[in-house]
Amino acid sequence: MTQITLHNTRTRRKEAFAPIDPENVRMYVCGPTVYDRAHLGNARPVVVFDVLYRLLRHVYGEDHVTYVRNFTDVDDKINARARAMQEAGDTRELNAIIRSLTDETIEWYHADMDALGALRPDHAPRATEYIVQMVAMIEGLIAKGHAYPAEGHVLFDVRSYPDYGSLSGRSVDDMIAGARVEVAPYKRDPMDFVLWKPSASDEPGWNSPWGRGRPGWHIECSAMADELLGASFDIHGGGIDLQFPHHENEIAQSCCAHPDAGFANFWLHNEMVQVEGKKMSKSLGNFFTVRDLLDQGWPGEVIRFVMLSTHYRKPMDWTEEKADAADLKLSEMWRTVSNFADATRADPTKVSSSIVAALADDLNTHAALAALHQVHAEARKSGDAAQLANDLALLGLLNADFSTTPRPMFASDKLLFDLADRLSNVRSEAVRTKNFEALDLLKKQFQKAGLEVRMSKTGVDLLPGPDFDPSKLEGLE
């Protein structure tokens, strides 16, 4: 069986992954707060953990992996958006607006993530469906001395959990000195965080031992993970922005609720997204949603390819140049599949060992794409793209609509590969002899035939343009 290694944020090192139960590998990933379209930063963890989900299913079997990604559908931001809609003229009651807003946003989210090639999780729970479990967990924390009620709130006593800060590597006192924390007279300690809070009469609220109210953000994930995966499970993931305080608080309350369990054994965090080298923000005018990119005509697979080009633990920079290059590479691969394989019969269980090995090494998607490039080259040379289709399918990059449509206007990819191989040999000889006359002549002949010639350190590519005429290549094979 393939050995997977993952960088565990909690231990700060790469570790061999060994599931608690190989018959039921369990993963929880924090999902969105549903009040607006998902932006590119929201999409990155979806793609990252979709790749991990696919890898786990490949190694342990599709029926032996359970993936949970939640929806936070009760939150102050949702309430604020609903009130803004009322102020803009929506005459419905606040709760009706909130339900409609969250329903619609969840539908948008599913559609946009589907477009990125992400598989649906096994469970996609809404927080509001697990209020009973949250109340029960809070009651247990109070009984164990880890939480206390105060003025309609319930707060977690951070000082009652000695390991608080282990995930982020900071002491409580350091956090107080360096963090912005909510100051409230009912808190025993500035770092204590809310498990339950009162709700206004027109806001979403549920009856509880502490009065009508709603859960705090952190308790939601702990309760849903416990209910759907158990007190101990294998992997917990999310963006690096959630490491503190959200994930830190999840660990504290879950480990205190179940002191004999370990909560999540592995913690994985993806880095943030930039646009053209700058932090994505509305003030800089470089903020956009996944739907914006899709509506601009970028295929979801191209967006996914750009994301996979950067290792998940490094900041990802979205640029038009990267998107153009990804679009070109994927179009070439899809064309090869359309010429030499049946994409509808792609089998993601029969994947190239080089790609599996790359993904098993802490999700090295950059190396996996490099391996995919070699598979593509072999497919063009051999005239058999079945393996390429399989590998594209595993990576979530196979566009069946494109790859099953014949493209007779293009010459055989095998012919182009042979010509590119010839050009590469001529270039190597030119570099050796310092005589580039034959190389320049061959390039000009290819360009006259309507081919774009691309040469780099990694090799040579010939790309057919709109005026490509294969007949002009006769005699050059």
N, C-alpha and C positions, 0 to 999 in steps of 0.2 A: 504493500500500500504506500502511496505517495506520502512522504513526511512534509507537513506544512510547518513553516516557521513564521511567527508573527511578532511584531514589536509591541510589547506589552507596556502601555503607558505607566501602569502602576509600578512595574519593576524597572522601567527605563532600559530595557534590553530586549533583544530578539530571543524568543524562546520556542522550543519545539512544542507544537500544539498537540495536546492529548485530551480529547473530549472526556467529560465525566461519564458519558454513556455513548459509545460509538453507534448504537442503534437509534439514538435521538440526540443529535448535535443541536444545541439550542443557542440562538442569537437574538439579542434585542438591540434595536437602533432607535434613537430618539427621532420622532417625526416632527412635522411642522405644526405651528399654531395657525389655525385655519381662519384667516380673515382677508387674505389677498393672494394674488398670483405668486407662484414660487419663482424666486429670482435665481440667477445662475449659482449663487452661493448655496442656496437651499438644495440645488440639484446635485452638487458634488458628493455629499455623503450618500445620496441615493445610488449614484453610479458606483462609487467606491465599494459600498457594502453589497450592491448587486453582484459585483465581480466576486466578492468573497462568498456570497451565497451560491453562486454558480460553481465556484471551485469546491466548496464543501459538498454540494450535491454530486459533483463529478467523483470525488474521492470516496464519500461515504454512502452515496446512493440517494436518489431523489426522495425516497420515502423515509429517509433517516435524518432529515434536517428540518428544524422548525425555526422559522424566521418571523419575528414580531416587529412591526414598526407602527407606532401609535399616531393618533391624531389628537392634539390638544384642542378641544372644542369648548373649553370654559376658561376664560382668561380676561384680564383687564383690557388687553388690546382689542379683543373681539367686542367687548362691551363698548369701548370707545368708538370703534368703527360703526357699530349699530346706532349709537347716539348721533353720530355725524350724519348718518343716513336719515334719521328722524328730522334733524335740523334742516336737511336738504329737501324735506317734503314728504318723506315716507310716513304714512299715517298709521301703520301697523303698530301693535304693542311691541315693546323692546324684545321680549322673548321670542315673538314670532319672527322679527327681523333677524335675530341671532340664529335661530334654527335655519332659516332660509339661507342666510349668509354662509354658515358653516357647511350646510349641505352642498351649496353651489361650489364653494371653494374646494371641498374634498373631491367633487367631480372634476374640477379643473386640474387639480393636482394629479389625480390618477391619469387623466388624459395626457398631460404634459410628460409625466414620468414614463408612461407607456411609449410615448414618441421617442424617448431616449433609450428605448430597448430594455428598460428595467422590468424584471419579473415582479409580479405582485407578491408581497409577503404572504406567508401562510395565514397570518392574523394581522389585521389592521384595525385595532380597537380604538373606539372613541372614548376619551376620558369620562364623559358623562355616563357611559354604560357601566362604570366600575366605581361609582360613588360608595356603594355599600362596602366594598372591599377596602376603600380608602379610610372610611370611618372606623372600620374594625382594626386596621393597622394603627391608626392614631390612638384608639383606645388602648391597644396593647402597649404602645410606647409610653403612654401616661402611666399605665399600671407598673411598668418596669422602671419608672423614674427617669425616663429619657425625654419627656415632654411635659408641658404644663399649660393649663388653660389660663387665659387672662383677658378679661374684658371682651368676651365673645370670640377671642382668637385662641388658637392652640399653637404653641411654639416649640420647636425642638431645642433641647438644651445641649448646645454644642460641646460644652465642657464635660458633659457626661460620657462622651465618646473619646477616649484618649488618642485614638488613631486618626482623628479628624485632621485633614490636610495631607494625608499620605499620598493621595493621587496627584495633587498639584505640587507636593514637596515643600509646603510652607506651614509654619506654625500658626496657631490661631492668633497669637499676639502680632505676628508679622502681617497677617491678613487684615487685622483691625487697623494697623498703622497705614497700610497701603491701599485699602479698598474703600469704595463708597458703600456704606451699609445703611440700611433704613434705621433711623433712630426713633424709638418709640418708648414712652414711659412704662409700658407694660412688659418690656423685655428685661430679662435678668442680665443678659449679656448682649453687647452690640451685634455679635455674630449669630445669635439665635435666629432661626428662620421660621417662616410661617408654614404650618401644616394645614390650618383651617382659618378662614376669615369670614366675618359677617358679610351678608349680601344686602344691598338695598332692596326695598320692597318690589321694585319693578325689574330687578336683575335676576339672572338664574340663581337659584338657591335650593338647598335641600335641608330637611330637618335633621338635627344631630343632637347629641347630648349637650352641646355647647351653644345651641341656638341655630336659627336658620342661617345658612351660609354656604360656602363653596370651598373646595380644596385649594391648597397652595399648589404651585406648579410642580415642585419636586416630588411630592407624595404620589402624584398621579402615576409617574413611570414606575416607582417602586411597587405600587399596588398592582399595576397591570402586569409587570414582569413576574411578580410572585404568583399571580393567578394563572398566567398562561405558560410560564416556563418553570416555575418552582422557586424555592428559596435560594437554590444554587443552580447556576447555569454557566455556559461556556464563554460567551463573548458578549460584551456590551460595546456599542459603537456610537459615534456621532462626531460632529465638528469640534475642532479644538476650542472654539468659543464656548462650548458647553462643559469643558473640563472643570472649570470653577465659575460659578458655584454649583451648577446643576448636578453634575456627576459626583462631585464631592459630597453634596447633600444626600444624593441617592444612596451612596455607600453608607453614610452614617446612619440614616434612618432604617435602611434595610438590614444592616448588620446588627443594629440594636433590636430590631423587631425579631430577628432570627439569629441569636448569638451563636448557635451551633452550625450555622450555614455560612458560606463564604460570598454570597451574592454572585458577582461575575468573576470568573477566573482570569479572563483576558479583557483588557480595555484598549480599544483602538480609536485613534482620533485622526481625522483628516485635517490638513491645513486649509487656509482660507483661499479665496479666489480674488484675483486682480484682473483689471481690464487695461490692456496696453501699458502694463507696468505700474499702474496706480490702483490704490484701493478703490473698490467699487462703491460709489456713493451718489446720491441724488444731487448733492451740491456740485459735484464735478461733472454732472451730465453724462456719466458713464454707467448709470444704473439701468439694467434691463432685466426683464423676466425671460424665462425659457420660452414662453409663448411669443414674446417679441422676436426672438431669434427664429422660431419656427415660421412665424408670419413673414419674416424677411426672406424666407425661402431656404434657410439652412436645414438640411435633413437632420433629423434627430440623431442619426448615426454619426454624422459629422461632429455634432456637439459632443457626443460621447467619445469619439476618437480623440478630439482635442484634450478632453479631460484625462483620458487614459495615457496620453503622451507624457504626463508628468506623474511622478510617484506621489502617492496619496499623502505622504508626510512632508511634502514640499509645497510651497505656495504655487497655485496654478494661475498662469497668466493667459487670459483669453485675448487673442489678437486676430485681426482680420487676416493677417498673413498666415497664421497657423490654421485658421479655418479654411482658407483657400487651399493650402497644401493638403489638409486632411480630406477635403472634398475631392481633390484630384486623385489622391492615393486610393480612396475608397471607390471612386468611380472606375478606376483601373481594375481593382480587385473584383468588383461586381461584374464588370464587362467580361473578365476572364471566366468567372463562374457561369455567366450566361452563355459563353461560347463552348465551355468544356465540362459542364456539370449540370445536374438537376438540383437547383437550390431547394426545391420542395422535399428532397430526400436527404437533406443535410442531417447528420447524426452528431450532435454535440458530445456524445459519450466517446466517440472515436477521435480524440484530439491528439495533435502532435505532442510528443513528449517534451519537446523544447518549450512549448507554450505552457504546459502544465508545470514544468520545472520553474519557469520564470514566475508564474503566479504563486506557486508554493513558497517562493522566497519572499515573504512579506509583501505579497501582491505587487511584484515588480512588473507593472503593466507596461512600462517603457521597454523593458527587455522582451516582454511578450509580443509587443508590436514589431520589434526588430526581428523576432523569430517568425512572425507572420509575414514579414516582407520576404524572407527567404522561402517560405512555403509558396508565396505568390510567384516568386521567380521560378521555382521548380515546376509549378503548375503551367506556367507559360511555356517552359521548355519542353515539358513532357506531353502537353496537350490533355492533361487530366487534372481537373480542378476539384475533384470530390473532397480531397483533404482540405483544400482551401475553404470550401463551403463549410465543412465541419468546424474548422477553427474559427471562422467568422461567426458561426452560430454560437459557439461557446462564449465568445467575447461580446455577444450582443450586437454585432456589427453587420449581420447579414440582412441586406434589404431585399427581401424576396420579390417585391414588385419589380425592382430594377433587374435583378440577376436572372429572372426567368423570362425576360423579354429579349428576344434575339436582337442583336445589333449588326446587321449585315453590312452596314456602311463602313465598318472597321475591318481591316485586314486581320488575318490570324494573329493572335497574340504570340503564338509560337514563332511566327516569322519575325515579329518585332523583337522577341527575345533573342533570336539568333543574330539579328542585325546589331542589337545592342551589345551582345557578347563579342561580335566582331569589332565593333567600335572600341570596346574596352581593351581588346588585345592590341589594336592599332595605337591607342593612347599609351599603353604600357611601353610599347616599342618606341614611341616618340619621346617619352620621358627618358628612356634609357639612352637613346642616340642623340637627344637634343635636336632632332629634326622633326618638325611638326607639319611638314608639307602634306604628307599622306593623310594625316589626321584632319587637317583643315579641309582637304578636298572631299573626304568622306562625309564630314559634317555638312558641307554645302550640298552634296547630293541628297542627303536625307532631308535637309531643309527645303530643297526644291520639290521634294515629294510631299511636302506638307507636314513633316514631322518636326516637333519641337525637341531639340536635343538638350538634355539635362545631364551634366556631369558633376559629380561630387566625390568626396573622399570615399564614400560608401559604394560608389558604382556609377553605372550609366543607365539612363532611362530614355526611351523614345516614346513620345506622346503624340498620338495622331490629332492633328488640328482639324478645323472645319473643312479645309481644302485638301485633305489627305487623299492622295491618288496612288494606290498600291502599284499600279502599272509602271509608274516611274521608278520603282525599285527593282524592276526586272533586271537580272544580270548581276545584282548585288548580293544575292543570297550566298 
